[in-house]
Amino acid sequence: MVKSISLNEKLMLYLKISVVRYAFLEGAAIMGSVSFMINNNVFYLVISLLLILYLFKLRPTRKKVMGDLSFSPEEQRCFHLEN
């Protein structure tokens, strides 16, 4: 039997997963910046900048959230009303 998850539960789970993903990417970008400052190697700075750009690309938009969570028509309507 499949358990039905409410819209709020889906959004909270999505938030938790997104925060963990962003934290790992941000940590890697910070480590790259520190490595650049220690070693003066531009490669680390380029990697850090690419990770920051990737973080910007991952930012949650309404369309991305709806696509990632595959809402039912009822959930889509509620999601549009809340936002």
Sequence and secondary structure as in RCSB ss.txt:
>XXXX:A:sequence
MVKSISLNEKLMLYLKISVVRYAFLEGAAIMGSVSFMINNNVFYLVISLLLILYLFKLRPTRKKVMGDLSFSPEE
QRCFHLEN
>XXXX:A:secstr
      HHHHHHHHHHHHHHHHHHHHHHHHHHHHHHHHH  HHHHHHHHHHHHHHHHH   HHHHHHHHT  HHH
HHHHHHH 
